[in-house]
């Protein structure tokens, strides 16, 4: 007699798989709630003690509510600061405050580093990364994602003797560091992937792969959609 074959999925395996599926569904919500809760706790909890003692005693028993209110006030003040920074008057006082911070030992170095990171990935330089590209790096046969930053032919590019483009290859999972590469045009493969999708793939270490359809698949899907609509 042949031995009995145990069932492929025990009750424990079924329970484990169901739990993991549910955890994957709940995880984004938990992370979102935690992020907003941390922001409210840091921003609101820092400024709430400044005015809480002036509130009536009946209202002092709602600390989270006043943290939310304080966070809203902080957001409005930061927005007002952004508006003022666009005018000469605001720029003058911001520059004075910035110089004062930079003169503090230790604090100035941290401030400059954070400022460079924000300036690199902030809205003022949102077009710094023009396109996602694929290059062979750090050796032949090993491919990695990079961002095309410039096609300008400066001294370094002209010295190579061929048309060369500038590519920034960020590190994983921290994209604020990376490598500046000047490569011949023929060694760079331009991708249809958006810059946002490319950054998601890099930060996730390749775990997040953006969906993609080839031109043939996209044409077939469009044809099928037209047939269904008829």
trRosetta pair geometry for C-beta under 8 A, 3 or more apart (Angstrom, degrees):
i j d omega theta_ij theta_ji phi_ij phi_ji
6 10 7.9 -19 161 -67 112 98
7 10 6.3 125 82 -79 108 56
9 13 4.9 -129 -155 85 72 126
9 14 5.4 84 158 -58 115 90
10 13 4.9 99 51 7 74 99
10 14 7.1 -136 96 -2 40 88
11 14 5.7 -55 -149 38 33 113
11 15 6.2 34 153 -19 67 106
12 15 5.7 -55 -147 38 30 111
12 16 6.2 32 154 -21 65 106
13 16 5.6 -52 -145 36 31 112
13 17 6.3 29 157 -17 65 106
14 17 6.0 -56 -147 37 28 108
14 18 6.3 26 156 -17 64 108
15 18 5.8 -58 -148 39 29 110
15 19 6.2 30 155 -21 65 108
16 19 5.7 -56 -148 36 29 111
16 20 6.3 27 156 -17 65 106
17 20 5.8 -53 -146 37 31 109
17 21 6.3 32 154 -19 64 106
18 21 5.7 -55 -149 36 31 112
18 22 6.4 28 154 -15 65 107
19 22 5.8 -58 -149 40 31 109
19 23 6.2 32 153 -22 66 107
20 23 5.5 -51 -143 35 32 113
20 24 6.4 34 156 -21 64 103
21 24 5.9 -54 -151 33 30 111
21 25 6.7 27 151 -16 62 106
22 25 5.6 -58 -152 37 36 111
22 26 6.1 21 156 -11 71 111
23 26 5.9 -62 -140 44 31 103
23 27 5.9 49 158 -46 67 101
24 27 5.8 -33 -138 9 27 120
25 28 7.9 -63 178 24 30 96
26 29 5.6 -67 -164 44 52 111
26 30 5.8 50 145 -25 84 108
27 30 5.7 -57 -144 37 31 111
27 31 6.2 29 161 -18 67 106
28 31 5.8 -56 -145 38 31 110
28 32 6.2 32 156 -21 65 108
29 32 5.7 -56 -147 36 30 112
29 33 6.3 27 156 -16 66 106
30 33 5.9 -56 -146 39 29 108
30 34 6.1 29 155 -19 65 110
31 34 5.6 -56 -145 39 29 112
31 35 6.2 32 156 -23 65 106
32 35 5.8 -53 -147 33 28 110
32 36 6.5 18 159 -8 64 107
33 36 6.2 -60 -147 43 29 103
33 37 5.9 30 155 -20 65 113
34 37 5.6 -57 -142 41 27 113
34 38 6.2 30 157 -22 64 106
35 38 5.9 -55 -149 34 27 110
35 39 6.6 27 153 -18 62 105
36 39 5.6 -51 -147 35 35 113
36 40 6.3 33 155 -17 66 105
37 40 5.8 -55 -146 39 31 109
37 41 6.1 30 155 -20 66 109
38 41 5.6 -55 -143 38 30 111
38 42 6.1 24 160 -15 66 108
39 42 6.1 -59 -144 40 26 104
39 43 5.8 4 168 2 66 115
39 71 6.7 87 131 -139 88 133
40 43 6.5 -61 -129 51 23 95
40 44 4.9 -5 -177 12 65 126
40 45 7.6 84 133 -20 57 88
40 64 7.6 42 141 -158 134 76
40 67 5.0 83 163 138 94 111
40 68 5.8 -13 -143 -87 126 60
40 71 4.9 -64 -121 -51 67 152
41 44 6.8 -41 -97 54 13 93
41 45 4.8 8 -176 -12 52 132
41 67 6.5 -2 -96 -167 39 146
42 45 6.4 -29 -94 43 9 105
42 46 6.3 11 166 -24 49 113
43 46 6.2 -65 -156 28 20 110
43 47 6.9 -14 163 7 58 111
43 67 7.8 111 83 -176 71 81
43 70 6.6 176 129 118 79 93
43 71 4.5 90 95 -112 122 79
43 74 4.7 -131 -176 44 119 164
43 75 8.0 50 168 -43 158 76
44 47 6.5 -76 -147 48 30 92
44 48 5.6 42 162 -43 72 109
44 66 7.0 149 -180 118 114 57
44 67 3.0 105 121 -168 139 64
44 68 6.2 -1 -94 -38 157 20
44 69 7.2 101 -132 56 117 51
44 70 3.8 125 -135 69 71 108
44 71 4.2 -49 -54 -40 101 88
44 74 7.4 -126 -70 -2 55 127
45 48 5.9 -37 -127 16 28 119
45 67 5.5 4 -56 -119 65 115
45 70 7.8 166 -23 77 22 145
46 49 8.0 -74 169 21 25 97
46 70 7.8 -178 60 145 64 138
47 50 5.4 -43 -170 17 60 121
47 51 7.5 12 152 9 80 100
47 70 4.4 171 79 -168 109 125
47 73 7.1 -132 115 77 154 122
47 74 6.4 178 -2 -62 151 110
48 51 7.0 -88 -162 50 37 80
48 52 5.2 44 159 -50 80 116
48 63 6.8 79 163 -157 160 80
48 66 5.1 101 -132 123 115 109
48 67 5.7 -47 -55 -84 138 62
48 70 4.9 -106 -67 -33 74 155
49 52 5.6 -46 -118 19 32 118
49 53 7.6 31 -171 -20 59 95
51 54 5.3 -57 -168 36 63 115
51 55 7.0 74 138 -36 78 94
51 70 7.8 173 39 -92 117 107
52 55 5.7 -47 -162 14 43 116
52 60 6.1 94 177 -126 95 94
52 63 7.9 7 -122 -115 140 78
52 66 6.3 98 -99 141 96 161
55 59 4.6 -101 164 83 120 117
55 60 5.5 151 88 -68 115 81
55 66 7.4 -91 -44 -99 162 143
56 59 5.1 80 65 11 83 102
56 60 7.4 -142 97 -21 42 88
57 60 5.6 -48 -148 17 39 118
58 61 7.3 -53 -177 13 33 107
59 62 6.3 -57 -172 29 58 109
59 66 7.7 103 153 -62 97 120
60 63 7.9 22 176 -68 55 72
62 65 4.0 -1 147 24 115 123
62 66 6.3 119 101 -17 82 91
63 66 6.0 -66 -151 43 34 104
63 67 6.2 41 151 -26 69 104
64 67 5.3 -49 -148 31 35 117
64 68 6.6 38 152 -20 65 99
65 68 5.8 -53 -158 31 33 111
65 69 6.6 30 147 -16 65 104
66 69 5.2 -45 -144 37 42 115
66 70 6.1 45 153 -20 67 102
67 70 5.7 -54 -145 39 30 110
67 71 6.3 35 152 -22 64 104
68 71 5.6 -52 -149 34 31 113
68 72 6.6 33 152 -19 63 103
69 72 5.7 -53 -154 34 33 112
69 73 6.6 33 150 -18 65 103
70 73 5.5 -51 -150 35 36 113
70 74 6.4 39 151 -21 66 102
71 74 5.6 -51 -149 34 34 113
71 75 6.5 36 151 -21 65 102
72 75 5.6 -51 -149 33 33 112
72 76 6.5 33 153 -17 65 104
73 76 5.7 -55 -150 37 33 112
73 77 6.3 33 152 -19 66 106
74 77 5.7 -55 -147 37 32 111
74 78 6.3 32 154 -19 66 105
75 78 5.8 -54 -147 37 30 110
75 79 6.3 32 152 -19 64 106
76 79 5.6 -54 -148 37 31 113
76 80 6.3 34 152 -20 65 104
77 80 5.5 -50 -147 36 33 113
77 81 6.4 38 151 -22 64 102
78 81 5.4 -50 -150 33 34 116
78 82 6.6 39 149 -22 63 101
79 82 5.5 -50 -154 31 35 114
79 83 6.7 35 149 -17 64 100
80 83 5.6 -50 -152 34 36 112
80 84 6.4 34 152 -17 67 106
81 84 5.7 -55 -146 38 33 111
81 85 6.3 40 153 -30 65 103
81 90 7.6 151 -161 -161 51 126
81 94 7.9 114 -172 -90 95 118
82 85 5.7 -49 -148 25 31 115
82 86 7.5 34 153 -23 58 98
83 86 6.2 -57 -169 21 37 111
83 87 7.8 15 146 -6 64 105
83 90 7.7 171 105 -60 54 167
84 87 6.1 -68 -162 38 45 103
84 89 7.2 -79 -165 92 90 89
84 90 3.1 160 155 -107 81 140
84 93 8.0 -31 150 55 128 117
84 94 7.6 149 113 -42 103 116
85 90 5.0 -111 -74 127 27 127
85 91 6.2 85 -158 -78 54 69
85 94 5.8 38 -110 -36 89 161
86 90 7.0 32 38 57 42 137
86 91 8.0 -89 105 -48 2 101
87 90 4.8 84 61 14 85 103
87 91 6.8 -155 91 -8 40 90
88 91 5.7 -57 -144 38 30 111
88 92 6.3 36 157 -28 65 103
89 92 6.0 -54 -156 25 27 113
89 93 7.1 11 156 -5 61 105
90 93 6.3 -63 -152 42 34 100
90 94 6.0 32 155 -18 70 112
91 94 5.6 -58 -142 41 31 112
91 95 6.1 34 159 -23 66 106
92 95 6.1 -57 -152 33 25 109
92 96 6.8 26 150 -19 61 105
93 96 5.5 -49 -150 32 38 114
93 97 6.5 36 153 -15 66 104
94 97 5.8 -55 -149 40 33 109
94 98 6.1 36 153 -22 66 108
95 98 5.5 -52 -143 37 32 114
95 99 6.4 33 157 -19 65 104
96 99 6.0 -56 -150 35 28 108
96 100 6.6 29 151 -20 62 107
97 100 5.6 -55 -150 34 33 114
97 101 6.5 31 154 -18 66 104
98 101 5.8 -54 -150 35 32 109
98 102 6.3 29 154 -18 66 109
98 111 7.9 172 -152 153 73 136
99 102 5.7 -55 -144 38 32 112
99 103 6.6 34 156 -24 63 106
100 103 6.1 -59 -155 30 30 111
100 104 7.6 37 148 -30 60 96
101 104 6.0 -47 -164 14 41 113
101 107 6.3 -106 -175 128 77 114
101 108 6.3 146 133 -96 63 70
101 111 5.2 126 139 -93 120 172
102 108 4.0 80 -158 -137 44 110
102 111 6.3 -121 -85 78 65 134
102 112 6.7 70 -118 -55 101 103
103 108 6.2 121 -3 -70 12 137
104 107 3.9 -3 99 50 119 122
104 108 5.5 158 59 -36 63 88
105 108 7.0 -35 -107 16 15 106
106 109 6.2 -58 -154 29 26 107
106 110 6.8 16 155 -9 62 107
107 110 5.9 -60 -152 41 35 108
107 111 6.0 37 152 -23 69 110
108 111 5.6 -55 -143 37 30 114
108 112 6.3 30 159 -19 65 105
109 112 6.0 -54 -148 36 29 109
109 113 6.5 29 154 -19 63 107
110 113 5.8 -57 -150 35 31 112
110 114 6.4 26 156 -14 66 107
111 114 6.1 -58 -148 39 28 106
111 115 6.1 30 154 -22 64 110
112 115 5.5 -55 -144 36 30 114
112 116 6.4 33 157 -21 64 103
113 116 5.9 -54 -152 32 29 110
113 117 6.7 27 152 -16 63 105
114 117 5.7 -55 -152 36 35 111
114 118 6.2 31 153 -16 68 107
115 118 5.8 -55 -145 40 31 108
115 119 6.1 31 155 -20 65 109
116 119 5.7 -55 -143 38 29 111
116 120 6.3 31 156 -24 63 106
117 120 5.8 -56 -151 32 29 111
117 121 6.5 -14 166 17 65 107
117 176 5.0 -10 -128 -139 109 133
118 121 6.8 -79 -141 56 25 80
118 122 5.0 44 162 -54 68 116
119 122 5.7 -38 -119 16 22 122
119 124 7.0 -36 -149 62 66 120
119 125 6.4 68 161 -3 60 132
120 125 6.2 -73 -159 79 25 150
120 128 7.0 -85 -169 49 61 173
120 176 7.2 120 72 -139 142 79
121 125 7.2 -57 -74 77 9 108
121 175 8.0 98 -85 100 138 110
121 176 7.4 -80 -23 -99 131 84
122 125 6.0 72 62 30 71 87
122 126 7.4 -81 116 -55 41 76
123 126 5.2 -9 -150 -40 43 117
125 128 4.2 22 167 -40 98 119
127 130 7.0 36 176 -89 75 65
128 149 6.2 -11 165 -136 77 92
129 132 7.9 33 164 -69 114 60
129 147 3.9 -44 -139 -177 109 135
129 148 7.2 103 -165 61 61 51
129 149 6.4 -44 -103 -91 51 71
129 168 7.2 -93 -101 51 94 122
129 195 4.9 127 107 -136 121 133
130 147 7.4 133 37 173 56 82
130 148 4.8 -60 62 94 102 97
130 149 6.8 155 3 -113 95 18
130 150 7.8 133 -10 -68 130 30
130 151 8.0 -46 40 -21 166 96
131 147 7.3 154 77 -156 36 60
131 148 4.5 5 55 35 87 122
131 190 5.6 -6 143 -145 142 100
131 191 7.3 161 165 52 94 66
131 195 7.3 -109 -118 -69 19 92
132 145 6.1 -23 -168 -162 102 105
132 146 7.6 143 -159 78 55 38
132 147 6.3 -39 -102 -101 52 64
132 148 7.7 -114 -51 3 5 87
132 190 7.9 109 82 -161 52 57
132 191 4.7 -47 97 61 97 116
132 193 4.5 -45 62 81 148 103
132 194 7.2 63 -10 103 124 13
132 195 6.1 178 -47 -95 93 49
132 197 7.5 -68 -34 76 158 87
132 198 3.8 -174 -102 -72 133 147
133 145 7.5 135 74 -159 43 55
133 146 5.2 -31 68 72 92 88
133 147 7.0 142 18 -115 88 13
133 148 5.1 88 -25 -46 125 96
133 167 6.0 -90 62 -122 137 124
133 188 5.1 -18 -174 -171 139 98
133 189 6.2 140 -168 73 77 49
133 190 5.5 -43 -106 -100 85 48
133 191 6.3 177 -107 3 27 89
134 143 5.7 6 -177 -173 100 114
134 144 7.5 163 -150 80 60 29
134 145 6.4 -38 -98 -102 64 54
134 146 7.6 153 -98 24 17 82
134 188 7.7 135 65 -166 48 52
134 189 4.2 -27 61 69 98 110
134 191 5.8 89 -24 -47 99 113
135 143 7.1 159 84 -147 29 67
135 144 6.4 -28 66 63 76 77
135 146 5.4 -1 13 10 117 131
135 167 6.1 108 -29 128 150 169
135 169 7.3 -96 54 -79 126 121
135 181 7.0 169 121 97 167 155
135 183 6.1 -149 -133 -50 137 174
135 187 6.4 52 -139 139 92 89
135 188 5.8 -25 -86 -110 98 65
135 189 7.2 -179 -71 23 47 80
136 139 7.2 -65 161 109 95 28
136 140 5.5 22 166 -119 141 43
136 141 6.8 56 -145 4 117 23
136 142 6.4 98 -162 63 72 54
136 143 5.9 -48 -98 -93 55 62
136 144 7.9 99 -142 18 15 78
136 187 6.8 -85 27 -173 100 102
137 142 6.8 -91 83 98 24 94
137 143 7.7 53 32 -144 62 27
137 144 4.9 -72 67 34 94 121
137 146 7.3 60 26 -48 145 126
137 169 6.0 -97 100 -96 157 165
137 179 7.5 -169 177 77 143 144
137 181 6.8 -91 -94 -75 146 160
138 142 6.4 -14 42 84 52 136
138 144 7.9 33 -30 -7 57 140
139 142 5.0 59 59 21 77 120
144 169 6.1 53 116 -147 129 123
145 169 7.6 142 95 -134 47 79
145 191 8.0 -40 -127 7 93 151
145 198 5.6 -177 176 -158 138 100
145 201 6.5 91 -9 94 166 124
145 202 6.0 -124 76 -72 129 102
146 167 4.3 46 139 172 141 113
146 168 6.2 162 -170 79 92 38
146 169 4.3 -52 -103 -86 103 75
146 170 7.8 151 -126 6 57 65
146 181 7.0 -56 -137 39 159 125
147 167 6.8 148 71 -160 38 68
147 168 5.0 -21 61 62 94 93
147 169 7.8 173 18 -80 69 34
147 170 7.3 34 1 -16 113 101
147 195 6.7 57 -125 -131 116 98
147 198 6.8 140 -81 118 91 147
148 151 7.4 17 175 -55 115 83
148 165 6.1 -23 -141 158 100 132
148 166 7.5 106 -161 81 57 57
148 167 5.8 -39 -98 -103 51 77
148 188 7.2 90 -90 -179 109 142
148 190 7.2 -11 -31 -108 144 92
149 166 5.0 -62 66 107 97 103
149 167 6.7 155 9 -115 88 21
149 168 5.1 66 -36 -13 128 106
150 165 7.0 177 91 -164 52 71
150 166 4.3 17 54 43 93 122
151 165 5.2 -29 -109 -117 63 98
151 166 7.7 -135 -67 22 25 80
152 157 7.2 166 108 10 56 151
152 166 7.5 -10 46 1 79 121
153 157 4.6 -124 -141 96 57 132
153 158 5.5 85 167 -62 95 86
153 163 7.0 -69 -92 -132 120 68
153 164 7.4 112 -117 50 78 72
154 157 5.4 93 47 17 59 101
154 158 6.8 -119 108 -5 27 97
155 158 6.0 -61 -142 39 25 107
155 159 6.2 31 159 -28 63 107
156 159 6.0 -54 -151 27 27 114
156 160 7.5 36 152 -28 57 96
156 164 7.8 -96 119 88 79 138
156 182 5.7 -125 134 -88 117 170
157 160 6.1 -47 -167 15 38 114
157 163 7.6 8 171 -160 112 38
157 164 4.2 -160 -145 65 86 103
157 165 7.6 50 -122 -71 129 19
157 166 7.4 -84 -71 -50 118 88
157 182 6.0 -140 -88 -163 72 124
158 161 7.9 62 168 -64 43 28
160 164 4.8 67 43 -33 153 142
160 182 6.9 -159 -48 133 139 116
160 184 6.9 -160 149 -77 141 82
162 184 4.9 15 94 -126 131 107
162 185 7.1 -128 141 14 102 90
162 186 7.9 -48 155 7 141 103
163 184 7.0 84 78 -156 57 66
163 185 4.5 2 101 -19 104 128
164 182 5.1 47 153 169 130 90
164 183 6.1 169 -154 85 89 24
164 184 5.4 -56 -98 -92 79 40
164 185 6.6 -130 -98 -36 26 70
165 182 7.5 -178 87 -150 29 57
165 183 6.3 -24 60 64 75 77
165 185 5.8 88 -15 -95 104 69
165 188 5.8 -42 52 -7 129 164
166 180 7.0 -16 -166 -169 98 90
166 181 7.4 149 -158 83 50 49
166 182 5.7 -25 -100 -100 67 74
167 180 7.8 149 81 -159 47 45
167 181 4.7 -23 67 69 95 100
167 182 7.7 167 21 -88 75 25
167 183 5.8 -5 10 14 124 116
167 188 6.6 -176 -60 -112 137 125
168 178 5.7 76 175 106 85 140
168 179 7.4 159 -157 79 50 45
168 180 6.0 -22 -104 -103 72 63
168 181 7.6 172 -88 23 23 78
169 178 5.2 -176 91 -176 50 111
169 179 4.6 -9 58 56 104 95
169 181 6.1 39 -10 -5 111 120
170 174 7.9 -135 173 109 102 46
170 175 3.7 15 174 -148 149 77
170 176 7.5 62 -144 -3 111 14
170 177 7.0 108 -154 80 69 41
170 178 3.9 -78 -109 -74 37 136
170 199 7.9 31 40 -122 155 74
170 202 5.6 67 79 168 116 153
171 174 5.8 3 89 71 103 76
171 175 6.8 -176 58 -106 54 34
171 177 4.8 -7 18 87 125 92
171 178 5.2 -156 -19 -85 72 65
172 175 7.6 20 -90 -73 46 71
172 202 5.5 -135 -91 -180 94 70
172 203 7.1 -173 -135 -108 76 18
172 205 5.1 118 169 -98 130 67
172 206 7.8 2 -139 -19 159 81
173 202 7.6 143 -135 137 50 65
173 203 5.1 61 -165 -163 85 52
173 204 7.2 67 -123 -68 109 10
173 205 5.7 -53 -77 -49 96 91
174 177 5.9 35 109 22 105 97
175 178 6.9 6 -165 -48 55 121
175 199 6.3 -18 -72 -146 172 89
175 202 5.6 80 -88 114 115 130
175 203 6.0 -60 -28 -75 115 85
183 187 4.8 -110 170 79 114 119
183 188 5.6 128 97 -54 126 102
184 187 4.9 83 66 5 85 106
184 188 7.7 -165 94 -9 47 91
185 188 6.1 -70 -158 33 37 109
191 198 7.6 130 77 -83 136 119
192 212 7.1 128 74 -140 113 111
193 197 5.0 -121 -173 85 95 122
193 198 5.2 113 125 -60 122 91
193 201 7.8 -23 -175 -3 150 141
193 210 5.7 125 -134 61 106 147
193 212 7.0 -51 -79 -88 87 125
194 197 4.7 92 57 9 84 101
194 198 6.9 -146 95 -6 44 87
194 210 7.6 -175 35 -145 84 164
195 198 5.6 -55 -148 37 32 115
195 199 6.4 33 154 -20 66 104
196 199 5.8 -55 -149 35 30 109
196 200 6.5 32 152 -20 64 104
197 200 5.6 -51 -149 34 35 114
197 201 6.4 35 153 -20 65 104
197 210 3.7 30 -169 -77 128 150
198 201 5.8 -55 -151 34 32 111
198 202 6.5 28 153 -17 65 107
198 210 7.8 -47 -57 -11 44 139
199 202 5.7 -55 -147 37 34 110
199 203 6.1 30 158 -17 69 108
200 203 6.0 -56 -141 39 27 107
200 204 6.1 15 163 -9 64 115
200 208 4.9 -74 145 101 101 141
200 210 7.0 105 69 -62 122 99
201 204 6.2 -64 -143 45 24 104
201 206 6.2 31 -179 -105 83 41
201 208 5.6 -129 -94 85 52 82
201 209 6.4 62 -114 -104 109 42
201 210 6.4 -76 -54 -15 115 92
202 205 7.8 33 175 -68 30 27
203 208 8.0 0 69 34 83 126
204 207 4.2 -111 156 49 110 90
204 208 4.0 99 27 8 165 98
206 209 7.1 20 -177 -69 62 87
213 217 4.2 -131 -168 96 93 116
213 218 4.5 124 115 -62 123 82
213 221 6.6 -43 -156 0 159 140
214 217 4.7 91 50 10 76 102
214 218 6.9 -142 92 -6 37 88
215 218 5.7 -53 -143 38 30 111
215 219 6.3 31 156 -19 63 106
216 219 5.8 -55 -148 36 29 110
216 220 6.4 28 153 -18 63 107
217 220 5.7 -54 -147 38 32 111
217 221 6.3 32 154 -19 66 106
218 221 5.7 -53 -145 37 31 110
218 222 6.3 32 154 -20 64 106
219 222 5.7 -54 -147 36 31 111
219 223 6.4 33 154 -20 64 105
220 223 5.7 -53 -148 35 32 112
220 224 6.4 31 154 -18 65 106
221 224 5.7 -54 -147 37 32 111
221 225 6.3 35 153 -22 64 106
222 225 5.6 -53 -149 34 32 113
222 226 6.5 33 153 -20 64 104
223 226 5.8 -54 -151 34 32 111
223 227 6.5 32 152 -19 65 105
224 227 5.7 -53 -149 34 34 112
224 228 6.4 33 154 -18 66 105
225 228 5.8 -54 -149 36 32 110
225 229 6.4 31 153 -20 65 107
226 229 5.7 -55 -147 35 31 111
226 230 6.7 35 153 -24 63 103
227 230 5.9 -54 -156 28 32 113
